[in-house]
Amino acid sequence: MWDIEGATGAIKASTTGATWVLDAEGFVKSIDGANGLAGNLSALYFDKISSKGDLSAVITANGADARKGTSIGAITAGSAADLSITVPGGIGAITLIECVNSDQTEDTITAAWIGKITTKGVRANLARGVLGSDGDFQASLNLSGAGIASGKAVLGSAAVAGVWKAGSCEILGNVDKVTVGSMAGKLLLGCVALSGNASDFAGNEFTLKSLTVKGIGGEYFRQDSQLGAWEIGSLTFGGQEPLPDGTIEFHELPRSKNVPGLAGNPVGNPGQYDLLEV
């Protein structure tokens, strides 16, 4: 166990194990596990957490940078698995190859806001021992919007190369731009139920400026997917889904493409999404 009372500069290691504990009472400039980062990490706040290898850690902050409002400035790593992040402030950026859940415990990211989420995926290269990844995002997302500046999005952007598979999602604020390979989870902006009633939003009139679903293997909005926002500025699917499924609830949806059941979109597919306009 590393028990540190004051501020900390750069911490560098080849790898850290699951039993490693960092308990810092002050600010931590950076932690870099070159080939892997695991364990329990706690500090007042972090500027940078990084690893070229895997990230599997419980990360906790107790405060935030007074000027930036960030509890974590940036997280950069390869594959993140079995991740738990709980911070009171914002997270500037999360950049990963993938974020996957390999056990029965829900992976969670809890923060006031996130500037950008990116899961890039990677092509397989068996000659180099690289198995490949679609770039899925499987963590549940809870963003409170606490302390956020007026007009600033609670989630600035998300670019997920693979499948968005958030098991639960509570975003209390506006979201600017989300682009995913396909949807198989939840993206809910202040939406507490999906029953087709305005009360589902509990007075939370938040806006999702745009959602683009590119389509992986011809699948766009998969079974049990849930999308809820008072206003969705633009909803675009990269093509027509063979068997539309899932639930979409909104009050306003000015622009849409390839969403069966909405005016001006293709019809004739066997079925449509469960579209709830309140």
GITARA-V6309 format. One record per helix or strand. SS is the DSSP state (~ for helix, > for strand). FROM is the first residue (numbers start at 1). TO is the last residue. If there is no record, write none. Layout:
ss=SS from=FROM to=TO
ss=SS from=FROM to=TO
This chain:
ss=> from=2 to=4
ss=> from=8 to=15
ss=> from=21 to=24
ss=> from=27 to=43
ss=> from=45 to=50
ss=> from=54 to=61
ss=> from=70 to=76
ss=> from=79 to=81
ss=> from=84 to=86
ss=> from=90 to=96
ss=> from=98 to=100
ss=> from=108 to=111
ss=> from=113 to=119
ss=> from=122 to=122
ss=> from=125 to=125
ss=~ from=126 to=128
ss=> from=130 to=130
ss=> from=133 to=133
ss=> from=137 to=137
ss=> from=140 to=143
ss=> from=155 to=164
ss=> from=169 to=171
ss=> from=175 to=183
ss=> from=186 to=189
ss=~ from=198 to=201
ss=> from=207 to=213
ss=> from=216 to=216
ss=> from=219 to=219
ss=> from=221 to=221
ss=> from=226 to=237
ss=> from=247 to=252
ss=> from=255 to=257
ss=> from=274 to=277
